[in-house]
């Protein structure tokens, strides 16, 4: 597929964490189709490099930066690499995350809790900290954080995940309050259960997939591209008055 002739992000630089697969990959590809130069970041170098190669085959411009988002120095390095390569940072999609340990609160290990909070919540703070510093030098930008439907409701045996995703929503709102007047919009998306490697890696069988599908009134799981479309809109000037918001993309899961 060739680069989209719309090119609404022409001249802009976008950074995506967790970009080697699923929602992150779909969003990175869509940013590139819309004309952005894309910084593809992930802990998986092989798959991340493949995303860069796919963007380049489609006529886009991208680089890969390996990063463990649970490490603040890696989050800082991502932004530095973006600025060094392209001179600026206009858009960031903080997407990286894990499911983590499945246990009720009383049985969850301390290590399991700390790992999920580090990857899903602390990383978003680290990324935003350095992204905002760079965007202020540009005169503005747009940040989208990937929360979840579980950033609004509970889900048994997922205490750390639920807490982390609620935290992402709170961090998003605070960032918007602090920086919207300085030209940086910050929003969050809340996907329901999406067909991504996160589900496949959990070892789910067909029966489990059917059960999850039944939780969504639309009658199916979501696709990564459906989430990417919302992220791209929030990243664009079309959403110029939208900041501090949480948008569910959930097949009416939260409307039940």
C-alpha positions as CSV (number, residue, x, y, z in Angstrom):
1,X,0.0,0.0,0.0
2,X,1.4,3.4,-0.9
3,X,1.6,6.3,1.4
4,X,-1.8,8.0,1.8
5,X,-2.1,11.1,-0.4
6,X,-3.8,12.9,2.5
7,X,-0.5,13.3,4.2
8,X,-2.1,15.1,7.2
9,X,1.1,14.4,9.2
10,X,3.5,15.6,6.5
11,X,6.5,17.2,8.2
12,X,5.6,15.7,11.6
13,X,7.4,13.1,13.7
14,X,5.5,10.4,15.6
15,X,6.8,8.0,18.2
16,X,5.1,4.7,19.1
17,X,6.0,2.4,22.0
18,X,5.2,-1.3,21.8
19,X,5.2,-0.9,18.1
20,X,6.3,-4.3,17.0
21,X,2.8,-5.9,16.9
22,X,-0.9,-5.4,17.6
23,X,-2.2,-1.9,18.2
24,X,1.2,-0.3,18.2
25,X,2.2,-1.7,14.8
26,X,-1.2,-0.8,13.3
27,X,-0.8,2.8,14.5
28,X,2.8,3.1,13.4
29,X,1.8,2.0,9.9
30,X,-1.2,4.4,9.8
31,X,1.0,7.3,11.0
32,X,3.4,6.6,8.2
33,X,0.6,6.3,5.6
34,X,-0.5,9.8,6.7
35,X,2.9,11.2,6.0
36,X,4.6,11.1,9.4
37,X,8.2,10.1,10.0
38,X,7.9,7.3,12.6
39,X,10.1,6.3,15.5
40,X,9.2,2.6,16.1
41,X,10.1,1.5,19.6
42,X,9.9,-1.9,21.2
43,X,11.8,-4.3,23.4
44,X,11.6,-6.8,20.5
45,X,14.3,-5.6,18.0
46,X,13.6,-8.2,15.3
47,X,9.9,-7.5,15.0
48,X,10.4,-3.8,15.5
49,X,12.9,-3.7,12.7
50,X,10.4,-5.6,10.5
51,X,7.8,-2.8,11.1
52,X,10.3,-0.2,10.0
53,X,11.0,-2.2,6.8
54,X,7.3,-2.5,6.1
55,X,6.9,1.3,6.5
56,X,9.9,1.8,4.1
57,X,8.4,-0.6,1.6
58,X,5.3,1.5,1.6
59,X,7.3,4.6,0.8
60,X,7.5,5.9,4.4
61,X,10.3,7.0,6.6
62,X,11.0,5.3,10.0
63,X,13.7,4.3,12.4
64,X,13.8,1.6,15.1
65,X,14.8,2.4,18.7
66,X,15.0,-0.6,21.1
67,X,13.7,0.3,24.5
68,X,12.4,-1.2,27.7
69,X,9.8,1.3,28.8
70,X,10.1,0.3,32.4
71,X,13.5,2.0,32.4
72,X,13.4,5.8,32.4
73,X,16.7,6.1,30.7
74,X,15.3,4.1,27.7
75,X,12.3,6.4,27.5
76,X,14.6,9.4,27.5
77,X,16.8,7.8,24.8
78,X,13.8,7.2,22.6
79,X,13.0,10.9,22.5
80,X,16.6,11.9,22.1
81,X,16.9,9.5,19.1
82,X,13.8,11.0,17.6
83,X,15.1,14.6,17.9
84,X,18.6,13.6,16.7
85,X,17.3,11.8,13.6
86,X,14.3,14.1,12.7
87,X,14.9,17.3,14.6
88,X,11.6,17.3,16.5
89,X,8.8,15.2,18.1
90,X,5.1,16.1,17.3
91,X,3.1,13.0,18.2
92,X,3.5,10.2,20.7
93,X,1.5,7.1,21.2
94,X,2.4,5.4,24.6
95,X,1.1,2.0,23.8
96,X,3.5,-0.5,25.4
97,X,2.0,-2.8,28.1
98,X,1.6,-6.3,29.5
99,X,-1.2,-8.3,30.9
100,X,0.8,-9.6,33.9
101,X,0.0,-12.0,36.7
102,X,-3.5,-13.4,36.9
103,X,-4.4,-13.7,40.6
104,X,-6.9,-12.1,43.1
105,X,-5.5,-9.3,45.2
106,X,-4.7,-11.5,48.2
107,X,-2.7,-14.0,46.2
108,X,-0.9,-11.6,43.8
109,X,2.9,-11.6,44.3
110,X,4.7,-8.4,45.1
111,X,6.9,-9.0,42.1
112,X,3.9,-9.5,39.8
113,X,2.3,-6.2,41.0
114,X,5.6,-4.2,40.6
115,X,6.2,-5.5,37.1
116,X,2.8,-4.6,35.8
117,X,2.9,-1.1,37.4
118,X,6.4,-0.5,36.0
119,X,5.5,-1.5,32.4
120,X,1.9,-0.2,32.2
121,X,1.9,2.9,34.4
122,X,5.4,4.2,35.4
123,X,6.5,3.9,31.8
124,X,3.8,6.2,30.7
125,X,5.0,8.8,33.1
126,X,8.6,8.3,32.0
127,X,7.6,8.6,28.3
128,X,5.4,11.7,28.9
129,X,8.1,13.4,30.9
130,X,10.6,13.4,28.1
131,X,8.1,13.7,25.3
132,X,6.7,16.9,26.8
133,X,10.1,18.4,27.3
134,X,10.8,17.9,23.6
135,X,7.4,19.0,22.4
136,X,7.6,22.2,24.3
137,X,10.7,23.0,22.2
138,X,8.5,22.5,19.1
139,X,5.7,24.7,20.4
140,X,3.3,21.8,20.9
141,X,2.3,18.3,20.1
142,X,-0.2,15.5,20.8
143,X,0.2,12.6,23.2
144,X,-2.2,9.6,23.2
145,X,-1.9,7.0,26.0
146,X,-3.2,3.5,25.7
147,X,-5.4,2.7,28.7
148,X,-8.1,0.0,28.5
149,X,-11.7,-0.6,29.2
150,X,-10.2,-1.8,32.5
151,X,-9.2,1.8,33.1
152,X,-12.9,2.3,34.0
153,X,-14.1,-0.9,35.5
154,X,-12.7,-3.9,37.4
155,X,-11.9,-7.4,36.1
156,X,-11.4,-10.4,38.4
157,X,-7.8,-11.6,38.9
158,X,-6.3,-8.5,37.1
159,X,-5.8,-6.1,40.0
160,X,-2.4,-4.8,38.9
161,X,-3.5,-4.4,35.3
162,X,-6.8,-2.6,36.3
163,X,-4.9,-0.3,38.7
164,X,-2.3,0.5,36.1
165,X,-4.8,1.4,33.5
166,X,-6.9,3.5,35.8
167,X,-3.7,5.3,36.6
168,X,-3.0,6.0,33.0
169,X,-6.3,7.7,32.7
170,X,-5.5,9.9,35.7
171,X,-2.1,10.7,34.4
172,X,-3.6,11.7,31.1
173,X,-6.0,14.1,32.6
174,X,-3.3,15.7,34.7
175,X,-1.1,16.1,31.8
176,X,-3.8,17.8,29.8
177,X,-4.6,20.2,32.6
178,X,-0.9,21.2,32.9
179,X,0.1,21.4,29.3
180,X,-2.9,22.1,27.0
181,X,-2.4,25.9,27.3
182,X,1.2,25.3,26.1
183,X,0.0,23.5,23.0
184,X,0.3,19.9,24.1
185,X,-2.9,17.8,24.0
186,X,-3.0,14.6,26.0
187,X,-5.7,12.0,25.6
188,X,-6.3,8.3,26.4
189,X,-7.9,5.5,24.5
190,X,-9.6,2.5,26.1
191,X,-9.7,-0.5,23.9
192,X,-11.8,-3.5,24.9
193,X,-10.4,-7.0,24.1
194,X,-8.6,-6.7,20.8
195,X,-7.2,-9.5,18.7
196,X,-3.5,-9.0,19.4
197,X,-0.6,-11.1,20.5
198,X,-1.3,-10.1,24.1
199,X,-4.3,-12.4,24.0
200,X,-2.6,-15.1,22.0
201,X,0.4,-15.1,24.3
202,X,-1.9,-15.7,27.2
203,X,-2.5,-19.2,25.8
204,X,-6.3,-18.6,25.2
205,X,-8.2,-21.3,23.4
206,X,-11.1,-21.0,21.0
207,X,-13.6,-21.4,23.9
208,X,-12.0,-18.5,25.8
209,X,-12.0,-16.3,22.7
210,X,-15.7,-17.0,22.2
211,X,-16.4,-16.2,25.9
212,X,-14.5,-12.8,25.5
213,X,-16.4,-12.1,22.3
214,X,-19.7,-12.6,24.2
215,X,-18.7,-9.8,26.7
216,X,-19.0,-7.3,23.8
217,X,-22.5,-6.4,22.7
218,X,-21.2,-6.0,19.2
219,X,-20.6,-9.7,19.2
220,X,-16.9,-9.9,18.4
221,X,-13.4,-8.8,19.5
222,X,-11.9,-5.6,18.1
223,X,-9.2,-5.3,15.5
224,X,-6.0,-3.4,16.0
225,X,-6.7,-1.2,13.0
226,X,-10.0,0.0,14.6
227,X,-8.1,1.3,17.6
228,X,-5.4,2.8,15.4
229,X,-8.0,4.9,13.6
230,X,-9.1,6.5,16.8
231,X,-5.5,7.1,17.9
232,X,-4.6,8.7,14.6
233,X,-7.7,11.0,14.9
234,X,-6.7,12.1,18.4
235,X,-3.2,12.8,17.2
236,X,-4.4,15.0,14.4
237,X,-5.5,18.6,14.1
238,X,-9.0,17.3,13.5
239,X,-9.1,16.8,17.3
240,X,-7.7,20.3,18.1
241,X,-10.1,21.0,20.9
242,X,-10.0,17.4,22.4
243,X,-7.7,17.0,25.4
244,X,-7.8,15.4,28.8
245,X,-10.4,12.9,27.4
246,X,-10.8,9.1,27.7
247,X,-12.3,7.4,24.6
248,X,-13.5,3.8,24.8
249,X,-13.2,1.8,21.6
250,X,-15.0,-1.2,23.0
251,X,-17.9,-2.6,21.0
252,X,-20.3,-1.3,23.8
253,X,-18.5,-3.3,26.5
254,X,-18.8,-0.4,29.0
255,X,-22.4,0.3,28.0
256,X,-23.7,-3.0,29.5
